[in-house]
């Protein structure tokens, strides 16, 4: 593969810019949640959907758009996705109600799924194998830069420029990615001519949306249990359909024949389910319970992504020398410890102790994330790289959505429909303590899933069957 250096340059810049927006948006918006609640006079339940709606649509559309991009062209889907993301970000900043904001966040998630599902595939298509490690390293660094800047820049922008400025900035960044994407010459479609599994896509998206929506609403809605059941039935039908399909959305044999691949993805799902809502919950505690400003809360929350950014390269290198399951399992255990320690945070907790707990959590996530991805990609044959990457991304997004749904359910049990403020500070503190205990216990279960994956050599052999 000898691509034009200019094509490689524009592809790298485009994907890096797009890769920055998703983690930055997620971590920055969390700091603006209390402010958005005050402006729209919204309950904690509705505010949680500002976060959940974006994750829900991103998770639902990621696999279908990843498959569609392989058929019609990855650049086409990527460019359209960036455009949708930019326009919806602009409209989010102009939202006239909390319901409108939630709806526009759904659209923003669709655009994000289109770019996230194709960006890595474009880099893999453009760069030869001997250069991919370095390029993918740049991409990981960009993701963590977005995570690190999100709380600091987002908190400051929310305090001094208003929460709308966060969305406007993402619209500008998305527009820049769109301009660079149009400069990339060529197109890549590894499955051109193959049929798209429309039935499987509909079953998957409707089942996943129904399941996640009902799961987050089960404490407040009498019909949620029926929607949850319907979602499970649709997902079972999806699995049944995929096993019969000649051109499936995802090859389920990867899970049944490859223990390393299956357990590594399960570990990722558990880890994200237990850790993603930390920023959401702790930002509420820091601002509503303890009384910090959004910019100060952002500086405190910076401790976790900084540790992730500093230690992830080391963890990735370590997993090349030590079995990834060992490194990842240690990371999962540290994450469980950090979450358990956060369950003791109260109004009087000194800030240095909160920062220390976040550093433990960040260290654990760094030791888990890169080695776990190493195990996933190293356990499959080259022809499954795209599917493996999309599957891993889906585990991440579903885990994030589940994490916020669990946090929302617990907060709603204590706070109810009351507006966030000093009047509900005690209830919010108790709900956060319970949430962190639940997340810690979940992470302990993840340690066993991580250890059960076996080693990469065995997984690689299984993948070749």
C-alpha positions, 0 to 999 in steps of 0.5 A: 500500500503506497498512498500519496503522502498528501492523502495520508496527511489529510486523512490523519488530520481529519480523523484526529480532529473528529476523534477529539470532538466526541470525548471532549463533548462528553466530558465538557457537557457534564460540567454544564448539566446543573446550569442547563437544569437551572435555565430550563427548570429541569428535573434530574431525570430530564437532565440525565437524558441530555447525556443519555440520548447522545450515547443511546443514538451513538450506540444504536447506529454505530454497527449499522453505519460501520457496515454500510460504510464498508459497502458504499464507501467509508469516506462518504459516510464519514463526511456525511456524519461530520456534517450532521454532527456539526449542524446538530451541535450548532442547533443544540446551542440554539435549543429553546427547551430541554426536550428540544436539546434532548432531541438534537442530542439524538441527532448529534449521536447519529453523526458521531456514530457515522464518524466514529465507525469509519474514522479508524477504518479510513486510517487503516485503509490509508496507512500501511501496517508498518505505520499504523501503530504510530498513527493509532497512537496519535489517535489514542493521544487525541482522544485522551486530550479531548477527555482532559480538556473537556472538564477544564475548558468546558467548565470555564466556558460554561461559567464565563460564556454560557453552556451554549458555547460548548456546542458552538465550539464543537460545531466549529471543530466539526466544520474543520473536520468536514473541510479536511475530509473533502480534501481526501482523495480516493474512496475505500469500501472493503465490502463493495457489492455485498448486501446490507442487512436491513432486517438485522439493523432494524432489529438491532437498533430498535432492540438496543434503544428499547432496552436502554431506554426502559432500563433507565426509566424502570424506576419511574415508569410503569410501562418500562418493564414491558418495553424492557421485555420487548427490547430483549425479545428484539435482541434475541430475534436479532441474534437468531436472524444474524445466525441465519443471514448470509451477509450479517451485520456482525459475525456472531461466530467471533463470540462463540469460537473465540473466548479471548475476543468474547471475554475481552469485549465483556470486560470492556462492557463491564468497565465502561458500565462501571466508570463512565458515569463517574464524571456525570455523578461527581460533577453534580456532587462537586457543584450541588453538594459541595458548592464548587463552581463549574470551572473549579469542578472541572479542574478537580475532575481533570485528575482522572483523564490526566492519569489516563493520558500519562499512563496509557502509552506505558500500559500499551507497551507493557501489554506487549510484554506481559499478557494483556489479561494480567495488566487489564485485570490489575487495572480493573481491580484498581478501578474498583478500588477507586470507585469504592473510595469515591462512595465515601465522598461527602460535603466535608471531604477535602479536595485533595482526597477526591483528587487522589481517588480520581488518580487511582481511578484514572490509573486503573482505567489506563492499565485496563483500556489499552491492553484490553484493546490490544487483546481484542485486536490481537485475538482476531484475523486481519479480515475481522479488524473492522468488525472487531473495532466496531464491536469494541466501540459498541461495547464502549457506547452501550457500557456508557449508556448503561452507566448513565442509566444506572446513575440516573435510576439511583439519583431519581430514587433519592431526588425524584422530580425535584430541581437540582439545588441546595434543597436536595443536596443531602439526597443527591449525596446519598444517591452518589454514595450508593451509585459508586458502591454499585459501580465498585461491585460491578467492577469486581465482577469485571475482574473475573471476566478479564481473567477468564479471557485466556491469553492472546496466543490462544485467542489468535489460534481460535480466531483462525478457525 
